Amino acid sequence: MAEQRLNIGVIGLGVMGRRMLTRLNDHPRLRVTRAWDADPVACAAACAVQAGLEIAAGAESLIATPGLHGLYIATPPAAHIALSERAFDAGLAVFCEKPLSTDFTDAQRCIDRIAREGQRAAVNFALASSPGLTMLGQTFGPGGDQSLGALQAIEIELSFAAWPRAWQAGAGAWLSERAEGGFSREVLSHFIFVLQRVLGPAELLRCEVQWPADGRRAETALQAELRVAGVPVSIQGQVGGELADFNRMSWQGASGAIELGDWFGLARRRSAESGWELMGDPAQLRSRSQTEQLDQWTALVEGRPHSLPGFAEALAVQQTIESLLAAKNA
């Protein structure tokens, strides 16, 4: 007997919403039945991605669609909490883009409701279902095998030729502005999620942020030092590098190291004398991660245990990010 197909509505049809449409087209359980965006051009582009996609009259009518099981929210952050609350009112499971919100009061109120009512909700941190996160947890997390010795230090490096990146050009002005956008919220947050998922809360020691003089645009550089579970963490991020999108996260143990690179790339060095050992083809690791994420999303909708980050975990990540951005240069 075939398993039930789960109907998903999508609000927000910019680049992230359309990418998710493409991914969901191939999933055996999740299917998008209705979508909506305030921009007619974005709606037309989404219809080109998925033939026969029904565009709702608005967010409210989409959420009220009979037979809908879940809602994917890919709007700018300011709308995330309100749309999530309306989805909960309609009995829907929510999978939301990050950052969850920059309004911590509203976010906490929503988190309290989730806990009180048992609502189903998660946030899209891409590395949550990755082999890299699994290996880091098994090696350096609580109860880890310590096969590379005790964790000594963590380094995070980010660099972008321009911000927003070229493929984000149609996402809207908010992505380039400091109120809700910037590379720290959009990219660094993924690696802060990994850090805190494995080791726990981060303590800010020092941070320097460079901002454009116009008072409107997002950060152009960030250097910071954190401490997590007694381990020093260094962060360097900049706009203006040679590569369009460079990211690297290195975890150094007493006798070896693990490195995440270019999002899903994974390498291990067993000793200081040995070379780096690739732990799989990066394209295949990406595909595995994305497939696993959709399977975990299915479990979320069905009310089964899953490994996706909840709203509380996502808020903890955002609190760390906002503390970096609010830091006085030292």
TAHU-V531073 format. One record per pair of residues at least 4 apart in sequence whose ideal C-beta (glycine too) atoms are under 6 Angstrom apart, sorted by the first residue. I is the first residue (numbers start at 1). GAP is how many residues later the second one is. D is the distance in Angstrom with one decimal. If there is no record, write none. Layout:
I&GAP&D + I&GAP&D
This chain:
5&26&5.4 + 6&23&5.5 + 6&24&5.3 + 6&63&4.5 + 6&295&5.1 + 7&26&4.5 + 7&60&5.6 + 7&61&5.1 + 7&62&5.1 + 8&22&5.5 + 8&24&5.1 + 8&62&4.9 + 8&64&5.7 + 9&25&4.9 + 9&53&4.9 + 9&59&5.2 + 9&62&5.1 + 10&7&5.5 + 10&22&5.5 + 10&25&4.1 + 10&62&4.8 + 11&25&5.5 + 11&48&5.4 + 11&62&5.5 + 11&64&6.0 + 12&5&4.6 + 12&62&3.3 + 12&63&4.0 + 13&4&4.3 + 13&22&5.8 + 13&24&3.8 + 13&29&4.2 + 13&30&5.9 + 13&33&4.2 + 14&28&5.9 + 14&157&5.0 + 15&156&5.7 + 16&58&4.6 + 16&81&5.9 + 17&57&3.9 + 18&28&5.5 + 18&31&5.2 + 21&11&5.8 + 21&28&4.8 + 21&29&5.1 + 22&27&5.8 + 24&6&5.2 + 24&8&5.4 + 27&267&5.0 + 29&269&4.8 + 34&20&4.9 + 34&22&4.9 + 34&28&5.3 + 34&31&5.3 + 35&11&5.8 + 35&18&5.8 + 36&20&4.2 + 36&23&5.9 + 36&26&4.8 + 37&5&4.2 + 37&6&5.3 + 43&12&4.9 + 46&7&5.9 + 47&6&5.1 + 56&5&5.0 + 56&6&3.7 + 57&4&4.6 + 63&23&5.2 + 63&24&5.7 + 63&27&5.1 + 69&232&5.3 + 70&22&5.5 + 70&23&4.1 + 70&231&4.6 + 71&16&4.3 + 71&21&4.8 + 71&23&5.4 + 72&23&5.0 + 73&7&5.8 + 73&10&5.2 + 73&23&4.4 + 74&23&4.9 + 75&4&4.4 + 76&98&4.8 + 76&104&6.0 + 77&22&5.1 + 77&24&5.8 + 77&103&4.9 + 79&4&5.4 + 80&16&5.4 + 80&20&6.0 + 80&21&5.4 + 81&20&5.2 + 81&25&4.6 + 81&26&5.9 + 81&29&5.1 + 84&10&4.9 + 84&26&6.0 + 87&5&4.2 + 87&7&4.9 + 88&31&4.8 + 93&27&3.8 + 93&207&5.5 + 93&208&4.5 + 94&27&4.4 + 95&27&5.4 + 95&202&5.7 + 96&27&5.3 + 97&27&5.2 + 98&25&5.2 + 98&91&5.9 + 98&216&5.9 + 99&86&4.7 + 99&219&5.1 + 100&7&5.7 + 100&23&5.6 + 100&214&4.2 + 100&215&5.6 + 100&218&5.6 + 101&6&4.2 + 104&4&6.0 + 107&208&5.0 + 111&200&4.9 + 111&201&5.0 + 113&4&5.8 + 114&5&4.3 + 114&7&5.4 + 114&197&5.9 + 120&180&5.5 + 121&190&5.2 + 122&178&5.3 + 122&186&3.6 + 122&188&5.9 + 123&186&5.0 + 123&191&3.8 + 125&65&5.6 + 125&68&4.4 + 125&184&5.2 + 127&6&5.3 + 127&63&5.5 + 127&67&5.4 + 128&180&5.8 + 128&181&5.5 + 129&160&5.1 + 129&163&4.0 + 129&164&4.1 + 129&167&5.8 + 130&134&5.8 + 130&159&4.2 + 131&135&5.9 + 131&154&5.6 + 132&128&4.6 + 132&134&4.5 + 133&61&5.6 + 135&4&6.0 + 136&4&5.7 + 136&62&5.2 + 136&122&6.0 + 137&4&3.9 + 137&61&5.1 + 138&6&5.7 + 139&5&5.1 + 139&8&6.0 + 139&9&5.8 + 140&4&5.2 + 140&11&4.6 + 140&111&6.0 + 141&57&4.7 + 148&105&3.4 + 148&107&5.6 + 148&108&3.6 + 149&104&4.2 + 149&105&2.8 + 149&106&3.9 + 150&104&5.0 + 151&80&5.2 + 151&102&5.6 + 152&100&4.9 + 152&102&5.9 + 153&79&5.3 + 153&99&4.8 + 154&79&4.5 + 154&97&5.3 + 155&79&5.2 + 155&95&4.6 + 156&35&5.0 + 156&79&4.6 + 156&93&5.1 + 157&79&5.2 + 157&91&4.7 + 158&29&5.8 + 158&79&3.9 + 158&89&5.2 + 159&79&5.4 + 159&82&3.2 + 159&87&4.2 + 160&79&5.1 + 161&80&6.0 + 161&83&4.8 + 163&20&5.4 + 163&76&4.5 + 164&4&3.8 + 164&11&4.7 + 164&12&5.5 + 165&79&6.0 + 165&80&5.7 + 168&7&5.9 + 171&4&4.7 + 174&6&5.0 + 174&7&5.3 + 175&6&4.1 + 176&5&5.6 + 176&41&5.8 + 176&42&5.8 + 177&4&5.1 + 177&39&5.7 + 177&41&5.9 + 178&40&4.7 + 181&37&4.9 + 182&36&3.1 + 182&37&5.1 + 183&4&4.9 + 184&4&4.5 + 184&38&5.9 + 184&137&5.5 + 184&141&6.0 + 185&4&5.7 + 185&136&5.7 + 189&128&5.4 + 189&132&5.3 + 191&58&5.1 + 192&125&5.2 + 192&128&5.2 + 193&4&5.9 + 193&124&4.9 + 195&33&5.9 + 199&29&4.5 + 199&30&4.3 + 200&29&5.5 + 202&24&4.6 + 202&26&4.7 + 202&118&5.0 + 203&24&4.7 + 204&22&5.9 + 204&119&5.1 + 205&20&4.4 + 205&22&5.9 + 206&19&4.6 + 206&124&5.2 + 207&17&4.0 + 207&117&5.0 + 207&120&3.6 + 208&15&4.9 + 208&121&4.6 + 209&10&5.2 + 209&13&5.1 + 210&10&5.0 + 210&11&4.0 + 211&8&5.8 + 212&5&4.2 + 220&19&4.6 + 221&17&4.5 + 222&15&4.5 + 223&13&5.4 + 224&11&4.3 + 224&100&5.5 + 225&9&5.8 + 226&7&4.1 + 227&5&5.9 + 228&5&5.8 + 248&13&4.8 + 249&11&4.4 + 250&9&4.7 + 251&7&4.8 + 252&5&4.8 + 255&16&5.7 + 256&13&5.1 + 256&14&4.8 + 256&15&5.5 + 257&12&4.8 + 258&10&5.3 + 259&8&4.8 + 261&4&4.1 + 264&18&5.7 + 264&21&4.4 + 264&22&4.1 + 264&25&5.5 + 265&17&4.2 + 266&13&4.2 + 266&19&6.0 + 267&9&4.4 + 267&11&5.4 + 268&9&5.1 + 268&11&5.8 + 269&5&5.7 + 269&7&5.2 + 270&4&5.0 + 280&4&5.8 + 280&5&4.8 + 296&10&4.4 + 296&11&5.5 + 296&12&5.0 + 299&5&4.1 + 299&7&4.0 + 300&6&4.9 + 300&8&5.9 + 309&4&4.3 + 309&5&5.3 + 322&4&5.9
